[in-house]
Amino acid sequence: MKSRKEGKKKLYGYTGHTLAKMLVTALTGIITGMFAVLLTKSVGAITEWKLGILEHSHEKEAPARGLVSFLLFWVIGSALVSFATAIVQYWAPASAGAGVTLVMAYLNGNHVPNLLRFNTLISKFVGTVCAVSSGLPMGPEGPMVHIGACVASVITYMECKCLDGGIFNIFTNCFGRRRDFNIKEKMKILDEIVSDSDHREFVSAGVSAGISAAFGAPIGGVLFSMEEACSFWSRKTAWRCFIAATLSTFTIQLLNRSAQHGMIAFTGLRQMDNKDWIMQLPFLIVNSGMAGLLGAAFNSFRMWLWKVRAVKTRHVLRILEVIGLVFLVSLVGHFFGWAAGQCKPYPEDWLEEGYGIRYNCEEGKYNDVATLFLSSQHHTIIKLFSVGHDDMVPEEETGVYTPPFSVGGLALFTTIYLGLMSIGAGLAIPGGLFMPSILLGASWGCFWGLILRLWLPKWNIMPGLYAILAGTGVLAGVFRSAISLVVLVVEGTRGIDYLFGVILSVVIANWVAHHIHHDGVYESELERIGNVYMLRDEPPHRLFTLTAEAIMATGVCGFRTVEPVSRILQVLRTTTHNGFPVFAEEGSTEEDVVSVAPSNKALVSLANSSSSPDMNGSSAGPRPDPLSGRLEGLILRSQLLVLLQRRHFCDVDGRPIGRDYSEQQELDMETEMRTFFRRYFTHARYISATAQPLDELKLDGVHAGSTTLDLSNLYMDLRPYMNRHAHAAPGSPLTIRKDCSAARAHQVFINLGLRHLLVVDAHNHVVGIITRKDLDHAAGHGWWRMSHQAEPPRNK
Amino acid sequence: MKSRKEGKKKLYGYTGHTLAKMLVTALTGIITGMFAVLLTKSVGAITEWKLGILEHSHEKEAPARGLVSFLLFWVIGSALVSFATAIVQYWAPASAGAGVTLVMAYLNGNHVPNLLRFNTLISKFVGTVCAVSSGLPMGPEGPMVHIGACVASVITYMECKCLDGGIFNIFTNCFGRRRDFNIKEKMKILDEIVSDSDHREFVSAGVSAGISAAFGAPIGGVLFSMEEACSFWSRKTAWRCFIAATLSTFTIQLLNRSAQHGMIAFTGLRQMDNKDWIMQLPFLIVNSGMAGLLGAAFNSFRMWLWKVRAVKTRHVLRILEVIGLVFLVSLVGHFFGWAAGQCKPYPEDWLEEGYGIRYNCEEGKYNDVATLFLSSQHHTIIKLFSVGHDDMVPEEETGVYTPPFSVGGLALFTTIYLGLMSIGAGLAIPGGLFMPSILLGASWGCFWGLILRLWLPKWNIMPGLYAILAGTGVLAGVFRSAISLVVLVVEGTRGIDYLFGVILSVVIANWVAHHIHHDGVYESELERIGNVYMLRDEPPHRLFTLTAEAIMATGVCGFRTVEPVSRILQVLRTTTHNGFPVFAEEGSTEEDVVSVAPSNKALVSLANSSSSPDMNGSSAGPRPDPLSGRLEGLILRSQLLVLLQRRHFCDVDGRPIGRDYSEQQELDMETEMRTFFRRYFTHARYISATAQPLDELKLDGVHAGSTTLDLSNLYMDLRPYMNRHAHAAPGSPLTIRKDCSAARAHQVFINLGLRHLLVVDAHNHVVGIITRKDLDHAAGHGWWRMSHQAEPPRNK
């Protein structure tokens, strides 16, 4: 605190701290961009190598040809995914899946253990490369979000260590070895600057950088971060996201000369004029509506499949699951390629790019169904988007149009891919849903466009356009976002000419999907996980008819302003609460002596009733008496632990025992309280609520100063420290009256980023407490999208 | 309330009300789009007619030619603007200027009298047509925002009337004739549905529709609404904005076949590759930095000029001011056209479009400086954006490049236009700043680009690109927005290829301008207006070091739960407060009888101290005793007025006097309380705080039922009605402890959309109240952009 004098290092309002934060933001963007380039290059190299091997197998005779190709595809794929899954299962379980949901949960205020560690980052990156290049129906976009978030977090902590303890410390700490709790550490520079909310801002910036790197869409990245990922948004966050996203896109352009903005950009379709748009409107509506249906169907299948999946702890089963999917993909691709595929001559540009799988066709031809199933998804999407573009002129000359994929093949692919994709989501391997969703939509749109074109050859119908719009529609059906999606697609495809169609598609697909079920993929996933509490900005419907009293947890454990150490230890050991109210000593310390005779009886009986959901099953041992009284303040478990560790004791009247504390020591202690979790339990905060840190304190024979003291005569004065934790501004804690509506409690809680909201009666006596858990329980299930405003309740 | 049974008219979750709201949103979009088309067409027609007349004058001989042209330009312009200014001054003063700031203030929670009336809409539209077509340095974009907001508001109220009282009522009400307060009205359908917050949502949608119609940029419109205009944002608001913006753009495309998306779209410049971008980076930085400087300079000049402008009430002076500006524009254009203009041959496409002013040149040539000053700004911007595009090939052939505007002319124009634009902002005529800002930037960028091109002919420099980026930079310098600006420019110019440059320009210009002064044009304007209280999302710096006690207004006037009517009337007459706390009758009605002896002495003395800023000068007459006590609830002036009007009296024990009320009547009354302002004081809420409604109540001889009662024995029981107003959910009012930090009070206030926040002590006794005014005063001046997080204060 002392080091932060006013005017120090100030240059036009910028202090060194601002600079350090800017540096973190900029580095996040640049390094995320580098990861994206590395990802693209690795996936490209592996895929090319794999397809090269497959190509050789095609030299063989007819019956062996298919079998060899199938086996090669499966074996290579299995090797890749086994490696990736093993890493995930045994080393970094937090890196499974897309990771977007958990990052959302973190940004909402949950602490998710190990989510943003360095090993999660490495495992995510390696796993994504393996998953995408092995041919699984998974994309790199979702993982890029998680990678961006990890990069932001790792950089923040690295910079802390760097500025603090030198380079060597970085490596011991990156891999998340927990530090001993009792080591007294030096003050750290960034520890003081980077608060929890700053860290959240950096992670938000990382999310933007990740998505913008994946799509080559800086603005879309910022909007995705705002619309989907972040729960707290401010102008400052917006600027951080903006800068990180721009720098990551720019880094990609610098490193990868062939990349322009727009990862799924394609050579332009013709423009459509207003007349075309209006005439094709009914077809476009069917196109988008069906895309929305597909998206919703995917969500439903995926949720249903959770019933039959292997549980997280069965490592071998989980690995076999992934290998099974590779087998399925390979089997389906080769079987239908053989049974339903048509041989078509290569278009010119395909040969150059090495796109198209020959499989069982003669030289110079490719099998269209096998190509759809077995090629790189990224390339297939671009090809589907381009259908009906440059082959326009020959059609008018000859009257016959040969699309690069047959109508039947596309229908088959759409159906089967939906199933494969549903199986793929939720495996123990990193992989995202954006790319598969787009591919699913693109194949449906292309199918529908080709049918229309055969039916109405004069109508100037471009299947590629239908593919773009349907791809957008499936994304809308799966994710239920709106503006960010439009911008992502427009920036990603560079198709600003089709803005109107994209908007139409998003609106219709959202509308259709909303009527199948309410939840987007992120929301339903968060609800399924169950151990994070995702609180939405708007209070859910149910809360409008409840009062705060109905949703609060009763039986609040509290402390007096001067409390015996033994009772504090007992409470800390027997509960897992993180916040405790502090009650006034009635009739003694307060200024206005005309005080209330405490009506504690009712409260204590209330507290002793067994209806407390917050305390049941938390731990064994004797339950401490829940005190109650007029509220004075709130103190956190972390603060108590620091006070205990520093032996900050006093006698029954509040006079300090043992040594006196200098101002510097007091400041140190405050800093330690603020940075408690980041110092000792960075990646696994839940440990702080167990008995472990208490055991490490070694409070059996307490040495304060030079004398050994008896624990039973020691007290702690909580007054100087209550209400001074990181989440709340100093002063009194915010409270709410018990007859307030629960919706209002939700608003206060969310908007102020609280973790504990005390509920009081008319005389300011504590009757309960509201935490994230209580709000989440009260909201019920599946409400996320249903929270429209209730009618003003009537309290007759 | 009864009419809103569950399950009624429910179809997939959509009730009739949802449909009605959707209809309002959609109509807002469509009608705003129509206004935009009508505006474009009218301006185009008038400008064409004006230029036609000017063209004829050029047939004359040399000396007379300039004079005649000058006079014609001035006379026609003066006629147009006199008409517009007269309308504004005498009929609809709220329509002056761009209107964006006041709409922002409305959306922040202020009530701005007459801002969203039908006559404001008409005056705004007519005025904008006149201002833009007369050649003043003003654009139609800002006014389109206000027009969209007015359209949304008018449609909402129209639909209310339509569903309620038939068509005839609409016309009597549109023009804002105030209804008599005492007319008992039937229940209205939309009155129940459309709450204040719904109305705000519709207005937000109108803002999006307006800006998206002006730029042809639906996504940009939504983002502008979010980033600049709205203070409250939710997913629902986002969807409304999205739909309205899309429909308005679509309407324009349907009605105006020549319009594609992108109002300032131009035929494409060549693409620049990465190498070009990096080589030109230093020039681009200078370009954007200078643009930011220009924007900041404009803001400073504009604010300085307020000192010498005519005051609002001097009608004739205000009209003369505008005529003077037309004179100046005309004089400057003709003089410099004559003194510094060069005659250049028309490029091919200019003649077709009728662009370019011949002035004193021979047949087939145009005067470039006169063209810059006197043409339609919209066309000039497009021409500047296209400089250096299609004339690339001839240059390489001949080695000589003739730009359509001379370097000197552009420099002259940039300088003088900055002055004209500064004078133009703040006149009594509708007109926006977007278009002039872009023009200013474009001319600077074009100048800079041309210089670079002459200096470095091999470097592949496109002045048009520099013009786009500088235009964006000036916008950023003036408005200080970020993401919405990028999207607006990209959508408006359809130049997605220059995304990187646009982002760079916005960041640099913002950075530069921020160091000149902190406020964007909207913020400084809001601060200047002074009678609206704009509260930002993030608490300003100063509040972090204050407590709630330090910023609250003391001397709160309150009522007991059962209060004599005479005292209520006295309080209502002698104060202008809108909310009053209700205190518990100590020791009587409360459940727990072990109650506090009220320590009222200190409080009363506090209240009587003269430090109350909220009550000083509010009205004459004897001051009522400010009661105090333990807080029970909050009641609003509007509720008291309704209760008084309905003669809802009781005796001293709370037993009703006169007739009993049926349930239906009670419901009616509650509806009336909720919709009070919309019913009686739609466009001028401040009247409700005057004595006028009290006079209209005619409470001298009170008839309750059939007996005439003496006023002195009548009481009102406030308990059933307190805490039931529109802004607060039922239950207890939200309070804050006096030792809470003021920043936290700000957060609670803003995030929950409060109007009154009561401050209590540890025993729940009211010690003060915080309103918008108090927060605004406490924040000080010019803090808007400086609100970075303060260090955690230490309360030693």
Interface residues (C-beta under 8 A of the other chain):
Chain A: M1 R4 Y12 G13 P218 I219 V222 L223 E227 S234 R235 K236 A238 W239 F242 I243 T246 T249 F250 Q253 L254 R257 H261 N274 I278 A482 I483 V486 V487 V490 E491 R494 I496 D497 L499 F500 I503 L504 V507 H515 D537 E538 F544 T547 A548 A584 E590 D592 V594 S595 V596 A597 S599 R630 E632 E670 R674 R724 A726 A728 A729 P730 G731 S732 L734 T735 I736 R737 D739 C740 S741 A743 R744 Q747 V748 N751 L752 A762 H763 N764 M786 H788 E791 P792 P793 R794 N795
Chain B: M1 R4 Y12 G13 P218 I219 V222 L223 E227 S234 R235 K236 A238 W239 F242 I243 T246 T249 F250 Q253 L254 R257 H261 N274 A482 I483 V486 V487 V490 E491 R494 I496 D497 L499 F500 I503 L504 V507 H515 D537 E538 F544 T547 A548 A584 E590 D592 V594 S595 V596 A597 S599 R630 E632 E670 R674 R724 A726 A728 A729 P730 G731 S732 L734 T735 I736 R737 D739 C740 S741 A743 R744 Q747 V748 N751 L752 A762 H763 N764 M786 H788 E791 P792 P793 R794 N795
